[in-house]
Amino acid sequence: MRSRTAAVILAALMTAATLTGCVANAPASGSGAGAAATALTVSSTTDACTVSESTAPSGTVVFTITNTTDAATEFYLLADDGLRIVGEVENIAPGAPRELTLAIAPGDYYTVCKPGMTGDGIGKAVFTVTDSGAAVATGDEATRIEAAATAYAAYVKDQVAQLVPATQTFLASYLAGDDATARSLYATTRASYERIEPVAESFGHLDPAVDFREADVPAGEEWTGWHRIEKDLWPPADVGYVALTADQRSTYAQKLTSDTEALYDAVHAEDYSVSIDAISNGAIALMDEVASGKITGEEEIWSHTDLWDFQANLDGARVAYEGVRDIVRDSDPKLVTQIDAEFASLQALLATHGSLDSGFTSYTELSTADVKKLADGINALSEPLSHLTAALVS
């Protein structure tokens, strides 16, 4: 998190990325001359997200979503990594069907609904798009840039929407004195924040309040946020640490809750937007976060859960990059090939130490050689990635 240049680079960061080749609200004729759109229905209930078919031919697909709950819902088509958002519809009111029209390339995807528009969704299911042989229109460059911005905004909103209830669950355990459960939830809950951290940095006051390490707090200012609670959950025995009282825990928990909700409100504001270069700069900034904090072990100095943060930063950087990848490929295919290879190599190396689902090795258990390999992998990716924005806007 400690890249101070990220806050400058991303001062404008506030909206959006896409899986290029999948254009939201494309016209029915956009999948190729004479091609008919595939019409599917989606039923969003309190406990299911039922799509009428689990497969469709490539080209234009129209999802008609009906909400049978008593609150607004959302529908998403996710890419094969389960993170990137190909298309989404928000604020689907009960009894008021909405349509999502997409021009979709062949591949594997996921469908998911989000009743109440918070959390990580329900009914996530594989959706396969077969090759129909028809060309999938992606539109001109302006259209693709707009689609990239729209999809990245949706990704940011989704990550923050998952962060809010997950933080509440984590804090409930912390306030109840169930420190073992709170410790088990700490790193995975933070993942949604770490994926989009440059967004919080762009709002100025939020990232310092939510995610400053103790060493980053200016003299005379109060230390709050995740790492204040981290230290209380993993108290250092060798520095005479005094545990927080129940009232103090409540104070810091309430502050983290309100700051997280403020982040949610900020990214859901009507004027939330981002420039295309901010998307690529976001990918660069997230890798700077890894190089300046995670790889040194300084980010999670008490819990040693740095590799969880590392993975989340890598996830976020990849999503931002892939949102603009195909636009850059037109002007610099060699750069795209190099970045693709370095992302894959670094992910494979990180996977040797675990995963977000199964857990990672504690950072204190890594050898000097392990850390050097990771550092080399970061540098190998960061160098070509640093040229991404120039290639995008040139």
C-alpha positions as CSV (number, residue, x, y, z in Angstrom):
1,M,0.0,0.0,0.0
2,R,2.8,2.3,0.6
3,S,3.4,3.7,-2.9
4,R,2.9,7.4,-2.3
5,T,3.2,8.0,-6.1
6,A,0.1,6.0,-6.5
7,A,-2.0,8.7,-4.9
8,V,-0.6,11.2,-7.3
9,I,-1.0,9.0,-10.4
10,L,-4.5,8.1,-9.4
11,A,-5.9,11.4,-8.2
12,A,-8.5,11.1,-10.9
13,L,-9.3,7.4,-10.3
14,M,-13.0,6.8,-10.0
15,T,-14.9,4.5,-12.4
16,A,-14.0,1.6,-14.7
17,A,-12.4,-1.8,-17.0
18,T,-13.7,-4.5,-19.4
19,L,-13.1,-7.7,-21.0
20,T,-12.6,-6.2,-24.5
21,G,-14.6,-8.2,-27.0
22,C,-17.7,-8.2,-24.9
23,V,-19.6,-5.0,-25.4
24,A,-22.5,-4.1,-23.1
25,N,-25.8,-3.1,-24.7
26,A,-24.5,-3.9,-28.1
27,P,-27.3,-3.9,-30.8
28,A,-28.7,-7.2,-31.8
29,S,-27.0,-7.0,-35.2
30,G,-23.6,-6.5,-33.6
31,S,-22.6,-10.2,-33.6
32,G,-22.3,-10.4,-37.4
33,A,-24.3,-9.7,-40.4
34,G,-27.7,-11.4,-40.3
35,A,-26.9,-13.1,-36.9
36,A,-29.9,-13.4,-34.6
37,A,-29.5,-12.6,-30.9
38,T,-29.7,-15.4,-28.3
39,A,-32.4,-14.6,-25.8
40,L,-32.1,-16.0,-22.3
41,T,-34.0,-15.4,-19.1
42,V,-32.7,-15.1,-15.6
43,S,-34.6,-15.5,-12.4
44,S,-33.1,-13.8,-9.3
45,T,-34.6,-15.1,-6.1
46,T,-33.4,-14.9,-2.4
47,D,-31.4,-18.1,-2.8
48,A,-30.9,-18.7,-6.5
49,C,-29.8,-17.2,-9.8
50,T,-31.3,-19.4,-12.5
51,V,-30.4,-18.8,-16.1
52,S,-32.6,-20.5,-18.7
53,E,-29.6,-22.1,-20.5
54,S,-26.0,-22.6,-19.4
55,T,-24.6,-22.3,-22.9
56,A,-25.0,-19.9,-25.8
57,P,-23.4,-19.4,-29.2
58,S,-20.9,-16.5,-29.6
59,G,-22.4,-13.3,-30.7
60,T,-25.2,-11.2,-29.2
61,V,-26.8,-12.6,-26.1
62,V,-29.7,-10.9,-24.4
63,F,-30.3,-11.7,-20.7
64,T,-33.8,-10.7,-19.4
65,I,-33.6,-10.6,-15.6
66,T,-36.6,-10.9,-13.4
67,N,-36.3,-10.1,-9.7
68,T,-38.7,-12.0,-7.4
69,T,-37.3,-10.8,-4.1
70,D,-38.5,-7.8,-2.1
71,A,-35.3,-5.7,-2.6
72,A,-33.3,-4.6,-5.6
73,T,-30.9,-7.1,-7.1
74,E,-28.0,-7.2,-9.6
75,F,-27.0,-9.6,-12.3
76,Y,-23.4,-10.2,-13.5
77,L,-21.6,-12.0,-16.3
78,L,-18.1,-12.6,-15.1
79,A,-15.0,-13.7,-17.0
80,D,-13.4,-17.1,-16.4
81,D,-11.4,-15.8,-13.4
82,G,-14.6,-15.0,-11.6
83,L,-13.3,-11.4,-11.0
84,R,-13.5,-9.4,-14.2
85,I,-16.9,-8.2,-15.0
86,V,-18.0,-8.6,-18.6
87,G,-21.4,-7.0,-18.1
88,E,-23.8,-6.2,-15.3
89,V,-27.2,-4.7,-14.5
90,E,-27.7,-2.9,-11.2
91,N,-30.9,-1.8,-9.4
92,I,-33.2,-4.4,-10.8
93,A,-36.4,-3.7,-8.9
94,P,-38.8,-6.4,-7.8
95,G,-41.3,-7.3,-10.6
96,A,-39.6,-4.9,-13.1
97,P,-37.5,-7.1,-15.6
98,R,-34.3,-5.6,-17.0
99,E,-32.2,-6.6,-20.0
100,L,-28.5,-7.0,-20.4
101,T,-27.3,-7.2,-24.0
102,L,-23.7,-8.3,-24.7
103,A,-21.6,-9.3,-27.7
104,I,-19.8,-12.3,-26.3
105,A,-16.7,-14.1,-27.6
106,P,-16.3,-17.8,-27.2
107,G,-15.1,-18.9,-23.8
108,D,-16.0,-19.8,-20.3
109,Y,-17.8,-17.3,-18.0
110,Y,-19.8,-17.2,-14.8
111,T,-23.3,-15.9,-14.1
112,V,-24.2,-14.6,-10.6
113,C,-27.0,-12.6,-8.9
114,K,-26.6,-10.2,-5.9
115,P,-29.9,-9.8,-4.0
116,G,-29.7,-6.6,-1.9
117,M,-26.7,-5.5,-4.1
118,T,-24.1,-6.3,-1.4
119,G,-21.9,-9.3,-0.7
120,D,-20.3,-11.7,-3.1
121,G,-23.5,-12.8,-4.7
122,I,-25.4,-16.1,-5.0
123,G,-26.0,-18.8,-7.5
124,K,-22.7,-18.5,-9.2
125,A,-22.7,-20.9,-12.2
126,V,-20.5,-21.7,-15.2
127,F,-21.8,-20.2,-18.5
128,T,-20.2,-21.5,-21.7
129,V,-20.1,-19.6,-25.0
130,T,-19.4,-21.8,-28.0
131,D,-17.9,-20.6,-31.2
132,S,-20.7,-19.8,-33.7
133,G,-18.3,-18.8,-36.4
134,A,-19.8,-15.3,-36.4
135,A,-17.5,-12.3,-35.9
136,V,-18.1,-10.6,-32.5
137,A,-18.1,-6.8,-33.1
138,T,-16.1,-4.8,-30.5
139,G,-16.8,-1.4,-32.0
140,D,-14.4,1.4,-32.7
141,E,-11.7,2.5,-30.3
142,A,-13.9,5.1,-28.6
143,T,-16.6,2.5,-28.0
144,R,-14.0,0.0,-26.6
145,I,-12.5,2.7,-24.3
146,E,-16.0,3.5,-23.0
147,A,-16.8,-0.2,-22.4
148,A,-13.5,-0.6,-20.6
149,A,-14.3,2.3,-18.3
150,T,-17.8,1.0,-17.6
151,A,-16.6,-2.5,-16.8
152,Y,-13.9,-1.4,-14.5
153,A,-16.3,0.8,-12.6
154,A,-18.5,-2.2,-12.1
155,Y,-15.6,-4.2,-10.9
156,V,-14.7,-1.6,-8.3
157,K,-18.3,-1.3,-7.1
158,D,-18.5,-5.1,-6.8
159,Q,-15.3,-5.4,-4.8
160,V,-16.4,-2.7,-2.4
161,A,-19.9,-4.2,-2.2
162,Q,-18.2,-7.4,-1.0
163,L,-15.9,-5.6,1.4
164,V,-18.7,-4.0,3.4
165,P,-20.5,-7.1,4.7
166,A,-17.3,-9.1,5.0
167,T,-15.8,-6.3,7.2
168,Q,-19.0,-6.3,9.3
169,T,-18.6,-10.1,9.8
170,F,-14.9,-9.7,10.7
171,L,-15.6,-6.9,13.2
172,A,-18.5,-8.8,14.8
173,S,-16.0,-11.6,15.8
174,Y,-13.5,-9.0,17.0
175,L,-16.0,-7.2,19.1
176,A,-17.3,-10.4,20.6
177,G,-13.8,-11.3,21.7
178,D,-13.6,-14.2,19.3
179,D,-10.1,-13.4,18.3
180,A,-9.4,-16.8,16.7
181,T,-12.2,-16.3,14.2
182,A,-11.3,-12.6,13.6
183,R,-7.7,-13.7,12.8
184,S,-9.0,-16.3,10.4
185,L,-11.1,-13.7,8.6
186,Y,-8.6,-10.9,8.6
187,A,-6.6,-11.5,5.4
188,T,-9.3,-12.8,3.2
189,T,-11.6,-9.9,4.1
190,R,-8.9,-7.4,3.2
191,A,-8.5,-8.9,-0.3
192,S,-11.4,-6.9,-1.8
193,Y,-9.8,-3.7,-0.5
194,E,-6.3,-4.6,-1.7
195,R,-7.6,-5.3,-5.2
196,I,-8.8,-1.7,-5.7
197,E,-6.6,0.1,-3.2
198,P,-5.6,2.9,-5.6
199,V,-9.3,3.9,-5.7
200,A,-9.3,4.5,-2.0
201,E,-6.1,6.4,-2.3
202,S,-7.7,8.7,-4.9
203,F,-10.2,9.9,-2.3
204,G,-7.4,11.3,-0.2
205,H,-8.5,10.7,3.4
206,L,-9.9,7.2,3.2
207,D,-6.8,5.2,2.6
208,P,-4.9,6.7,5.5
209,A,-7.9,6.2,7.8
210,V,-8.4,2.6,6.7
211,D,-5.0,1.2,5.8
212,F,-2.1,3.1,7.2
213,R,0.6,1.1,8.9
214,E,1.8,2.4,12.3
215,A,5.0,3.7,10.8
216,D,3.0,5.8,8.3
217,V,1.0,7.8,10.8
218,P,2.1,11.4,11.1
219,A,3.1,12.6,14.5
220,G,0.1,13.8,16.5
221,E,-2.5,11.9,14.4
222,E,-4.5,8.9,15.6
223,W,-3.7,5.5,14.1
224,T,-6.9,3.8,12.9
225,G,-8.0,1.1,10.5
226,W,-7.1,-2.4,9.6
227,H,-3.6,-2.4,10.9
228,R,-4.5,-0.9,14.3
229,I,-6.8,-3.9,14.8
230,E,-4.2,-6.2,13.3
231,K,-1.8,-5.3,16.0
232,D,-4.4,-6.0,18.7
233,L,-5.1,-9.4,17.2
234,W,-1.5,-10.3,16.9
235,P,0.0,-8.5,19.9
236,P,3.8,-8.2,19.9
237,A,5.0,-9.8,23.1
238,D,8.4,-8.2,23.1
239,V,7.4,-4.5,23.2
240,G,5.1,-4.4,26.2
241,Y,1.9,-4.0,24.1
242,V,-1.2,-3.2,26.1
243,A,-4.4,-4.8,24.7
244,L,-7.2,-2.6,23.7
245,T,-10.2,-2.4,26.0
246,A,-13.7,-3.4,24.9
247,D,-14.6,0.3,24.5
248,Q,-11.4,1.0,22.5
249,R,-12.2,-2.0,20.3
250,S,-15.7,-0.6,19.7
251,T,-14.3,2.8,18.8
252,Y,-11.9,1.4,16.2
253,A,-14.5,-1.0,14.8
254,Q,-17.0,1.8,14.4
255,K,-14.4,4.0,12.6
256,L,-13.5,1.2,10.2
257,T,-17.1,0.5,9.5
258,S,-18.0,4.1,8.8
259,D,-14.9,4.6,6.6
260,T,-15.7,1.4,4.6
261,E,-19.2,2.6,4.1
262,A,-17.9,6.0,3.0
263,L,-15.8,4.2,0.3
264,Y,-18.9,2.4,-0.8
265,D,-20.9,5.6,-1.1
266,A,-18.0,7.3,-3.0
267,V,-17.7,4.6,-5.7
268,H,-21.5,4.4,-6.0
269,A,-21.9,8.1,-6.5
270,E,-23.5,9.2,-9.8
271,D,-20.4,11.2,-10.8
272,Y,-17.9,8.4,-10.1
273,S,-15.7,8.2,-13.2
274,V,-12.2,7.4,-14.4
275,S,-10.1,8.1,-17.4
276,I,-8.7,5.2,-19.5
277,D,-5.1,6.1,-18.5
278,A,-6.1,5.8,-14.8
279,I,-7.1,2.2,-15.4
280,S,-3.6,1.3,-16.7
281,N,-1.9,3.4,-14.1
282,G,-4.0,1.6,-11.5
283,A,-2.4,-1.7,-12.7
284,I,1.1,-0.1,-12.4
285,A,0.3,1.3,-8.9
286,L,-0.9,-2.0,-7.5
287,M,2.4,-3.6,-8.5
288,D,4.2,-0.7,-6.9
289,E,2.2,-1.6,-3.7
290,V,3.7,-5.1,-3.8
291,A,7.2,-3.9,-4.4
292,S,7.1,-1.2,-1.7
293,G,5.3,-3.1,1.1
294,K,4.4,-6.8,0.5
295,I,7.8,-8.0,-0.7
296,T,9.5,-6.4,2.3
297,G,7.1,-7.9,4.8
298,E,6.3,-4.5,6.2
299,E,2.7,-4.3,5.2
300,E,1.4,-7.0,7.6
301,I,4.1,-6.7,10.2
302,W,2.1,-8.3,13.0
303,S,0.0,-11.0,11.2
304,H,2.6,-11.8,8.4
305,T,-0.3,-12.3,6.0
306,D,1.6,-10.3,3.3
307,L,1.1,-13.0,0.6
308,W,-2.7,-12.7,0.8
309,D,-2.3,-9.0,0.1
310,F,0.3,-9.8,-2.6
311,Q,-2.3,-12.0,-4.4
312,A,-5.0,-9.5,-4.1
313,N,-2.8,-6.7,-5.5
314,L,-1.8,-9.0,-8.4
315,D,-5.5,-9.8,-9.0
316,G,-6.4,-6.1,-9.1
317,A,-3.5,-5.3,-11.4
318,R,-4.4,-8.0,-13.8
319,V,-8.0,-7.0,-14.0
320,A,-7.1,-3.4,-14.7
321,Y,-4.5,-4.5,-17.3
322,E,-6.8,-6.9,-19.0
323,G,-9.5,-4.2,-19.3
324,V,-7.3,-2.3,-21.7
325,R,-5.2,-5.1,-23.0
326,D,-6.9,-5.5,-26.4
327,I,-6.8,-1.8,-27.0
328,V,-3.1,-1.7,-26.4
329,R,-2.5,-4.8,-28.5
330,D,-3.5,-2.9,-31.6
331,S,-0.6,-0.5,-31.2
332,D,2.0,-2.6,-29.4
333,P,1.4,-6.4,-29.6
334,K,4.9,-7.2,-28.5
335,L,4.3,-5.3,-25.2
336,V,1.1,-7.2,-24.6
337,T,2.8,-10.5,-25.2
338,Q,5.5,-9.7,-22.7
339,I,3.1,-8.5,-20.0
340,D,0.9,-11.5,-20.5
341,A,3.9,-13.8,-20.0
342,E,5.2,-12.0,-16.9
343,F,1.7,-12.0,-15.3
344,A,1.4,-15.7,-15.8
345,S,4.9,-16.4,-14.5
346,L,4.5,-14.3,-11.4
347,Q,1.1,-15.9,-10.6
348,A,2.6,-19.4,-11.0
349,L,5.4,-18.5,-8.7
350,L,3.1,-17.0,-6.0
351,A,0.8,-20.1,-6.3
352,T,3.7,-22.3,-5.1
353,H,3.1,-20.6,-1.7
354,G,-0.7,-21.1,-1.5
355,S,-3.8,-19.3,-2.6
356,L,-6.5,-17.1,-1.2
357,D,-8.9,-20.1,-0.9
358,S,-6.5,-22.5,0.8
359,G,-4.3,-19.9,2.5
360,F,-0.7,-18.9,2.1
361,T,2.5,-19.5,3.9
362,S,3.2,-17.0,6.6
363,Y,5.7,-14.5,5.3
364,T,8.1,-15.3,8.2
365,E,8.4,-18.8,6.8
366,L,9.8,-17.7,3.4
367,S,13.5,-18.2,2.8
368,T,15.7,-15.5,1.5
369,A,15.8,-17.3,-1.8
370,D,12.0,-17.4,-1.9
371,V,11.8,-13.6,-1.3
372,K,14.4,-13.0,-4.0
373,K,12.5,-15.1,-6.5
374,L,9.3,-13.1,-5.8
375,A,11.1,-9.8,-6.0
376,D,12.6,-10.8,-9.3
377,G,9.2,-11.8,-10.6
378,I,7.8,-8.4,-9.5
379,N,10.6,-6.6,-11.3
380,A,10.2,-8.6,-14.4
381,L,6.5,-7.7,-14.6
382,S,6.8,-4.1,-13.4
383,E,9.2,-3.1,-16.2
384,P,7.0,-3.8,-19.2
385,L,3.9,-2.9,-17.2
386,S,5.4,0.6,-16.7
387,H,5.1,1.2,-20.5
388,L,1.4,0.3,-20.6
389,T,-0.1,3.8,-20.2
390,A,2.2,5.3,-22.8
391,A,1.2,2.6,-25.3
392,L,-2.5,3.1,-24.4
393,V,-2.6,6.9,-24.9
394,S,-0.1,7.2,-27.7
